[in-house]
Amino acid sequence: MKKLNERKLRWILRELKRGELSIYRIARQQGVTPRWVRKLRNRFRDRSFSEIQIGVCGRPPKPIPKAEKQLILEL
């Protein structure tokens, strides 16, 4: 599955709302599967464009303990 940025996600949802292109054509243009387009439609069905935000992916960074910071600064 291809990672979609916020701009592409908004484009997909806008085209779905317009209804001019089929799900298959939208998926083909963005390089994703029609199933993924349908899942996105269902996920964002009752949200407005201003509410759509993509968060940062991945695990949050582990904080460095103060003792280790002091040890590094002393060197």
N, C-alpha and C positions, 0 to 999 in steps of 0.2 A: 504494500500500500504506500502511496506517495504522501509525503508530508505536505499539508496545505498551510500556507501562511494566511494571515487574516484577510488580506486583499482578495485572494482566490476564494476563500470561504464566503466572503460577502458577495462576490460575483456569482457564485453558484446559487446562493440563496436568492439573490435578486432575479436571476434568470428563472428560477423555479416559480417565484412570485409572478413574474410576467406571463409565464405559460406559453411563450412562443417556441421554445426549444424543448425537445423531449428529454427525459432523464438520461436516456442513452447518449444523446448528442452532447449534453452537458458533461457527462462523465468522460466521453471520448476527448473532448476539447481540453479537459483538465488533467487527463491521464490517470483517472481513478476508475473504479468499477461502478456500475449503476447501483449496485447494492449499497455502496458507501454513500452515494448521493442521496438515496432514499433514507439511510440512517441519519444523515445530516439534516434532511428535511424534517424528520420526526423529532430530532433532538432540539432543533431551533424553531419549531412550529409556532410556539406562543411567545417568542421573544422579538423585540424590536432590534433594528440594526445597531442602535446605540448600546444595547446590552451585550453584544457579542464581543468577547475578548478572549484571546488565546493566552494562556498563562505560560510561564517559563517551564520547560520540560526538564525532567531529570531530578535527581536527588539533591536536596539542599546541601550546601557545603557544611562540613563539620567544623565547628568553631575550634580555634587553636587555644589551648589552655594558657592562662596568664603566666604560669611558671615557664612554659616553653618559650613564650614571647620574650620574657626577661632574659632567659638563657641566650637566645639569639642576639638580643640587643647588646648583651655584655661582650659578645665576641667582636 
